[in-house]
Amino acid sequence: MKRWGDLSQDAADHLTAGSVLDHAEMAVVVTDRFSNLLYWNPFAEKLFGRPGTSGPRDQSLSLGIMEKDHPLAVELSKHVLKGGVWEGTFDVRRGDGTIIYVRAQAVPLRHPSGSVTGIVITAREAMRSNEREKDRFGLLERIGERLAGSLYVEETLKRVAEMLVPQFADHCFIELMENGRLFRKVSTHVLGWTPPPNTWAPIGAEIFYPTGHYADIALRRQETILVEDFSQTNYPSPGESQTRLSAEIGLTSAIVAPLCVRGETLGLLYLGLSNLTDRRSPHYDAFDRDFVGAIATRVALAVDNALLFEEERHTAESFQKYLLPRALPQLDGLEIAVRYFPAAPLASHGQGIQTQVGGDWYDVIPLSAGRVGIVIGDVEGRGAKAAAVMGQLRAALRAFAQDDKPPAEILARLDEWTRIIATPEQDESGTDISIPPIVTCQYLVYDAWSRQLSFANAGHAPPLLLINGVCTELDIKEVGQPLGVRAKGLHADLVYKEETRTLPPGAALLLYTDGLVDRRPVRDADGRHPNDEETLALLCGKLVEITDAAAGDISVEGIADAATAAVPGEIDDDMAILVVRSASDDLQVEERTFPAQPIMVGEARRMAAEAFTDWDVSEERAELACLLVSEVVTNVVLHAAAASIPRRELAMDGPPLPFEESWDVPGFDDEIANEKEFTLRIRRGGESVWVEVFDQDLRLPRIRSAGENDEGGRGLYLVDQLAKRWGSRPTKEGKAVWFEIPTKSR
């Protein structure tokens, strides 16, 4: 070189653009207008991991930019292709799974004509250059964003470790205080290395730092402590094995920052550098100490929020747990499976993070003579208020159901109760303007012996009926209004209608709340959100598919699991699923109608004894049941004889007709009296026998106190004392008195 700027031919050959970029300590990536990668230099391969040209067209995916930053990358492309310049920070997940922060600048790639033909991106690892101060604020902001999205302690601590290892540290420990004691919650190290057993304390272990140790100093002083070079310092050793391991891996530098918030120390954040990695600087400095201290402040806030949220979640889940049924009863002729899933936490407008409790509920209520009430319901809204309303409605419905009224009457009473529990509110004039909660509910009553299913619906989604590999919605002709929204002046009996179906052997009903089908948006192959009909079709298709795969031999638990996983997407609302399936075999029952005459008491007892013998009921249980049959039948016969059948009067205009003797037919009154009859029905279950006696008397029986010398009045008292359960219910023709006797001796 004779003059400044003159180059030899060899030097000129080595100073081509490609040669210079190959030696640059900065990533250079070039894309076209459609985000196809055109060029990347060797440092880009090291920083991002070699991007493949056969991968996705989206450069953010090819370069490893994390999903949450994809919208930012799209905006970057649009801005630069319009001729602008962009500079900022990305979170990048490399091919080995580690996460780093990358500072990038994007400028337009221009054709000689001046048109923009692509994008040139230059990037470097943040905090590893002379512009650390410039990067600091952007990184702290992004770290805060990542921590703000975490609601659980474990997830928060995991995110902290991902952010700091391997970009800022080779080793990361996080210890939290529990009842004044320090426990290790995180132990993360550079990829491929783990501490040998019995060296550094594992996750879950209680941690003790000796007095004078730099971690002990950080904890006591509540300040960030920097150990710039271990070879130049001398601190008390926490243990011989730990000291030996630190020497083996060449622990060079460390920073310990206390996690302090609201004047309380939650724990410690420990970062260390060692010879396990090749870094430009193996030592921390004062700038790193201040930066890690700022990170620790954000980590402490995130951990504190997560602890508060988990405490609230635990309280809410316990609240929900005790409002829903603890355990389902064992029922004859019916298989049952339930699932309940609280929704994932969700940020609402102006209300912060919503808790996981909601107003979805289910219930299975044993009724008289082996019948069962089945309930599925959903209170609008989320949070403790919805759960409290749900708890009141569930308790009220269980109480109403014990009257054995038809489902439509039960919903009518529940509708009135929904209005009663509305939060009292008044306007300026004192007028009541309370708004009842909006509740959808479906109540069904199933009789496993007759396979009859009676139900009424209050605005709830119809159950799915699965029969012989075919899944359809249960045909409901009358869907009433949700509870709490009935118009004034319209009686509830006109809103809720009862319907009856016969459930075939082996048929399954899937009752569910809307959380099953209303998931957080998931796009299909065409990039659009499926509508409700498509989602329901998908659910039915999955149920049929799993039923066919099991050749029809699938349990109700399997159906519940399949329904839970059938619809893709995250649960957006709490979800309740109740699956019931009728038995394939008919249950045993004996039924006979007798004239309401005293002589028939013995016949009824004889019928019961024969049935118990055929069913192999133990002699002790059979004798007890026969005794109670005699008492109930005797009570029915006596009241039937004492009660007269009211005659219907024919109302006519004008004077009454004269009485004619020809109308007085001999024996006519006796014929009317002889029309009184009762029906004895005996049902055999797995562990009990149910006895029902039906008659035409509308008066329900009650236990009365018999005097010392009274000959009667003790029949129902015996039934009450000796039967497991007993009761009475009105029927369309009169009433039914029933009792239950266990088939096994006590």
Salt bridges, closest charged atoms under 4 A:
ASP6 OD2 - ARG3 NE 3.28
GLU45 OE2 - ARG50 NH1 2.81
ASP69 OD1 - LYS68 NZ 3.60
ASP69 OD2 - ARG142 NH2 2.37
GLU87 OE2 - ARG103 NE 3.70
GLU87 OE2 - LYS134 NZ 3.29
ASP91 OD2 - LYS68 NZ 3.16
ASP91 OD1 - ARG142 NE 3.26
ASP91 OD2 - ARG146 NE 3.93
GLU131 OE1 - ARG124 NH2 3.22
ASP135 OD1 - ARG103 NE 3.61
ASP135 OD2 - ARG124 NH1 2.94
GLU155 OE2 - ARG159 NH2 2.93
GLU162 OE1 - ARG146 NH2 3.34
ASP170 OD1 - ARG279 NH2 2.66
GLU175 OE2 - ARG184 NH2 2.59
GLU178 OE2 - LYS185 NZ 2.51
GLU206 OE1 - ARG181 NH2 2.75
ASP216 OD2 - ARG220 NE 2.81
GLU223 OE2 - ARG221 NH1 3.94
GLU240 OE2 - ARG244 NH2 3.11
ASP285 OD2 - ARG132 NH2 3.13
ASP288 OD1 - ARG132 NH1 3.38
ASP290 OD1 - ARG289 NE 3.45
ASP304 OD1 - ARG262 NH2 2.79
GLU335 OE2 - ARG581 NE 3.43
ASP363 OD2 - ARG394 NE 3.01
ASP363 OD1 - ARG398 NH1 2.81
ASP403 OD2 - ARG413 NH1 2.84
ASP404 OD1 - ARG371 NH1 3.02
ASP415 OD2 - ARG419 NE 3.39
ASP415 OD2 - ARG486 NH2 2.81
GLU416 OE2 - ARG486 NH2 2.67
ASP447 OD2 - ARG683 NH2 2.66
ASP475 OD2 - LYS477 NZ 3.14
ASP493 OD2 - HIS491 ND1 3.45
GLU499 OE1 - ARG501 NH2 2.79
ASP524 OD2 - ARG528 NE 3.63
GLU534 OE2 - ARG528 NH2 2.67
GLU557 OE1 - ARG339 NH2 2.72
ASP561 OD1 - ARG339 NH2 2.78
GLU570 OE1 - ARG520 NH1 3.48
ASP572 OD1 - ARG520 NE 3.17
ASP586 OD1 - ARG451 NH2 3.06
GLU591 OE1 - ARG681 NE 3.17
GLU603 OE2 - ARG606 NH1 2.66
GLU620 OE2 - ARG621 NH2 3.83
ASP669 OD1 - ARG647 NH2 2.60
GLU692 OE1 - ARG681 NH1 3.21
GLU692 OE1 - ARG683 NE 3.82
GLU692 OE2 - ARG729 NH2 2.96
ASP695 OD2 - LYS735 NZ 2.90
ASP697 OD2 - ARG699 NH2 2.97
GLU740 OE2 - LYS724 NZ 3.83
GLU740 OE1 - ARG725 NE 3.18
